[in-house]
Amino acid sequence: MSKVITPEAILSYPNLFEPQAPKGGKGAAKYSCALVFPEGTDLSGLEAAVDAVGIAKFGEAKYREMVKKKQLKLPFREGAEKDYADGSTFINVRSTNQPGVVDRIADPATGKPRVITEAAEVYAGCFVRASLAAFYYDTEGNKGITFGLNNVQKLRDCAPDQRLDGRKRAEDEFDAEAPSAENAAGLDGLLD
């Protein structure tokens, strides 16, 4: 295995707090997400981690030949395959163990990144980086190198109109009435 921290990515299909059963119901439920890297992102660290696993498994010459002949599946996919932005690259990552999820802001009590416990804070479209481990697999005739998910750090929110799931904040979706004596009295009755 070769551990690596990703560059900034857009989080998609997050299942970081509840594992999801695979399609067809075969196999264990897993925690997972897709990491989308905008065009121009330097992926050399991720590529080096994949290469290190392949070279350790097969030796450099054989690994390079297998990649050239497409005898190994590699984790990098073109964003257009899933309707992500043109020129982007994405990877799918999974784990049977729940990943740790933290903020970039320090917890005042510990000085370490604040632990995030609410799934709503980490949503499709927010910006993250992740700790991954590259590994080789050979399952039912499928051979390749992929990444296992270790931990996720939320870096920042996206603009409300950039959420990948299309969800809007309630305050952005509804109109509000100006306070009046009549509706204020109605609220007072509800709060009693």
N, C-alpha and C positions, 0 to 999 in steps of 0.2 A: 504494500500500500504506500501511496505517496500523498501526504497531506498538503493542502494548499488553501490559502485565503483568496477568494475571488475578488476581482475589481467590482466596483459598483454595478448593480444589476437592478432591473425592474422585476419585482416579484409577481408571479402569476400562478394560478391554481394552488394557493396555499392550503395545505393540510398539515399545519404545524402543531396543533393542539389536540386533534383527534385523528387517529389513523383511519385510512380509507381502505376498504376491501378492494382487491383488484377486480377488474371487469371479468365476468364469468365466475367469480367467487372462488377461483383456485388460488391457494396460497394465503399467507398471513396478511392481515391488514398492515399498511405501512404509512408512515408520515412521509410527506412529499411536497414538492413544489417544482415549478419551472423557474429558471433564472434567465431573463432576457437581457442580452448585452447589446446596447445600441451600436450601430455601425461606427467603426473607428475605435472601439474599445480594445485595449491591449490584452489579448488572451494568451500571451506567450507563457505566463506562469501555469495556466491550466494545460496548455499544450505540452509543456515540459513535464508536468506531472503524469500525463497520459503516456508520453514517450518513455519516461523512466520505468513505468510499469511494464510496457511492452518490451523494452530492451532487456529488463531483468528476467522476463519470462522466456523470450525467444532468442536473445542476442540481437545486436543492432541490425546486421545484414538481413536476417530472416524477418525481423519485425518490419523493417522498411519495405521489404518485398511483399509481405502480407498486406500492409496498408495500401501499397500501390495496386495490388490485385484485388483490393476490397474484400479480403478474406476475413477481416476483423471489423466489427462494428465499432465506431468511435462515437463519443457522446455529443459531438457538435452538430447542430442541425440549423438549417436556414430558417430565419424567422418567417418567411413567406409561407412555409408549410403550415403554420398555425395562425395566419393572418396577423402576425406581429409586423412591425415596421420593416419596410424593404431595407435590405442590407444588415439587418440585425441577425444575431446568432443566439440560439437558446440551448439550454441543457435541462434535462429532467433529472432530479436527484431524489433519492429515497433512503429511508432507514426504518428498521423495525423498532429502533429505540427513539423515544421522543427527543427532538433536538432542543437544546437550550435556546431561548429567544431573548435577546437583550436590546436595549436602546443604546444610542451613542452617548447619551448624557449620563454622567456619573451619579450614582446613588450617594447622597450626602453622608450616609452612615458608613459606607464601606470604601468610597472612592472608586469602586469598580462600576462597569456599566450597569444601569438599572435593569433588573429582570422584568420582562414583560409577561404578564399572566393572562391578559385579555386578548382573545383572538381578533377582536374588532380593531385592535391597534395595528395589526400586521395584515394588510389586505392586498388584493390584486391591484397593482399599480404603484405601491409605495416602493421606495428605493432601499435596497439592502446590500449586504455582502454576506458571504457564507463561508464557513469552514467545511471543506470537503476532503474526502479521501478517495483517490483514484485506485481502482482495483480491476483485475482481470476476472472475467466470468466465462464459463462454458456450461450452458444450460440447454438441454434438449436440442443440441446441434447449433445453437446460437453462440458464437464466440465473439468476444469483444472486450473493450475496456470502458468502464463507466465511472461515475462518481457516487459515493455514498454521502449522505447528508449528516454532518455532525452538529453544527450550530448556526444560528442566523443572528445578524445584528441589523436592526433597522437604522438606516442612516437619515432618512427624511421622508416627509409626506409628499405626495404628488399634488398637483393642482386638482381641484374638485372635478374638472372635466377630463382628467387624464386617468381616472380609475379604469382599470381593464375590465372590471365587472359591470361597468355602467351605472353603478349605484351612486346616488346622490345623498348628500346630507339632508336631513329633514328640513332644516332651516333654509336650504337653498331650493327646495321643491315646493314649498307651500307659501301662500301669501299670509300676511298677518294684518289684523285690524288694529287701528290705533286704540289705545285704552280709552274707555268712556266710563262714565259713572254707572251705566247700566250693566256692561259686561264685567266691570270690576266688582260690582255687587254680586253677580253670579259666581265669580271666582271665589269671593269671600265665603259664600255659602258652601262651596265644594271643599274648601280648606278647613271648615269648622268640624 
